[in-house]
Amino acid sequence: MKALLCKAYGPLDRLAVEELPPPKPGPRQVRIDVKAAALNFPDALMVQGLYQVKPPLPFTPGFEFSGLVSALGSEVKNFKLGDRVIGFGLGGFAEEAVADAGRVMPLPDGMDFETGAALVLTYCTSLHGLKDCGRLQPGETLLVLGAAGGVGVAAIEIGRALGARVIAAASSADKLALCRRLGAEETINYAAENLRQRVDRLTDGRGVDVVYDPVGGPYTEQALRSLAWRGRLLVIGFAAGEIPKIPLNLALLKERSIVGVYWGDSVKHDPQAHLRNVRQLLEWFAAGRIKPYISERVSLAGAPAAMAKIASRRVLGKLVVLPEA
Ligand SMILES: NC(=O)c1ccc[n+]([C@@H]2O[C@H](COP(=O)([O-])OP(=O)(O)OC[C@H]3O[C@@H](n4cnc5c(N)ncnc54)[C@H](OP(=O)(O)O)[C@@H]3O)[C@@H](O)[C@H]2O)c1
């Protein structure tokens, strides 16, 4: 089978597609004939050795994928060959991937492989962040930074589904147009306008209740200063590359909270809450309230260039790898 292989941590152009034997599932694992795998910002970090998790080399990147069950470990009872499934783990950028059975779920009826591959990481992160960590309430105002990116798009749709008024911030007109199409009521081009002043104008000086921040860098402090009394800043990630250092008096003033969000770890600590969130997402999907926005499909050989595009801020929504293309 063909797989994208990372043999040494380093530049993205060192990744190569190679012919490998199909992976063997362990006793509690499932092998999946991959039909689609979604690209995420952490893929680009991981292959460069810049992510918090560093898998032993060589490895195939790709956290989330969907396809057909092609082999079962001896202890797996809840799947059968040919089942349509979504898998989560590592190794998705390949024609075949294995995942722990506990991290495999049926692909719902009516959901295509691309959508299934693109749903888990971004939508679970945003629902966990907004609901479990941010306690976003109906009628509250939510400011989403990096709003046209993977987790940002999910935060817009989920913010709307939770009944919030959503303000989307991003760096270009085409990104903001997408955010409006997906349900943002107001938009801010933070590359051209002062974020804090615009939020002030849009909220009559009150500020927003929750900030969803996957970007970091210079935007975080401006966003924190834009929070209303008892507002919550959700620390999702640092796509801008810089981890901001924040003066803590900004938390004291207005009793603001700075709340870390680490979805992958939360699943280990509270698997039941994760399952409830997945059920909620599937209900919203069935009701037409959420749908991953996929802007481009690439082949396995095209995956390194697609990762470079993500790392250089040039992607709208999600990119998906189709191993058979
Ligand atoms: N905490 C968690 O559990 C969790 C889970 C998943 C992802 N994350 C993190 O969330 C962050 C975003 O992930 P994502 O999948 O949404 O990524 P993405 O699709 O690439 O979106 C990130 C956005 O950040 C903005 N950005 C600003 N400066 C950038 C720069 N120098 N390079 C790249 N992007 C820049 C871009 O929007 P503008 O151009 O509009 O500014 C871009 O759309 C990553 O740091 C990721 O590791 C965290």
The ligand as a Gaussian input file, in Angstrom:
#p B3LYP/6-31G(d) Opt

LIG

0 1
 N       -6.351000      22.891000      21.991000
 C       -6.770000      21.888000      21.251000
 O       -7.322000      20.900000      21.730000
 C       -6.575000      21.996000      19.754000
 C       -7.208000      21.104000      18.879000
 C       -7.040000      21.300000      17.498000
 C       -6.219000      22.339000      17.027000
 N       -5.580000      23.130000      17.928000
 C       -4.700000      24.233000      17.504000
 O       -5.495000      25.274000      16.944000
 C       -4.692000      26.014000      16.034000
 C       -5.469000      26.200000      14.736000
 O       -5.712000      24.940000      14.125000
 P       -6.524000      24.871000      12.762000
 O       -6.612000      23.444000      12.379000
 O       -7.746000      25.670000      12.834000
 O       -5.476000      25.610000      11.786000
 P       -5.784000      26.416000      10.447000
 O       -6.914000      25.809000       9.725000
 O       -4.480000      26.543000       9.752000
 O       -6.268000      27.854000      10.987000
 C       -5.417000      28.651000      11.757000
 C       -5.699000      30.108000      11.462000
 O       -4.732000      30.868000      12.202000
 C       -4.512000      32.082000      11.550000
 N       -3.080000      32.439000      11.533000
 C       -2.576000      33.578000      12.010000
 N       -1.253000      33.613000      11.862000
 C       -0.889000      32.479000      11.259000
 C        0.359000      31.950000      10.840000
 N        1.513000      32.609000      11.019000
 N        0.377000      30.739000      10.244000
 C       -0.767000      30.036000      10.080000
 N       -2.003000      30.494000      10.480000
 C       -2.053000      31.713000      11.069000
 C       -5.022000      31.926000      10.104000
 O       -6.153000      32.781000      10.006000
 P       -5.992000      34.314000       9.549000
 O       -5.124000      34.326000       8.325000
 O       -7.371000      34.700000       9.282000
 O       -5.355000      35.010000      10.716000
 C       -5.503000      30.482000      10.003000
 O       -6.701000      30.365000       9.270000
 C       -3.379000      25.249000      15.865000
 O       -2.399000      25.871000      16.663000
 C       -3.715000      23.867000      16.409000
 O       -2.566000      23.217000      16.916000
 C       -5.748000      22.985000      19.273000

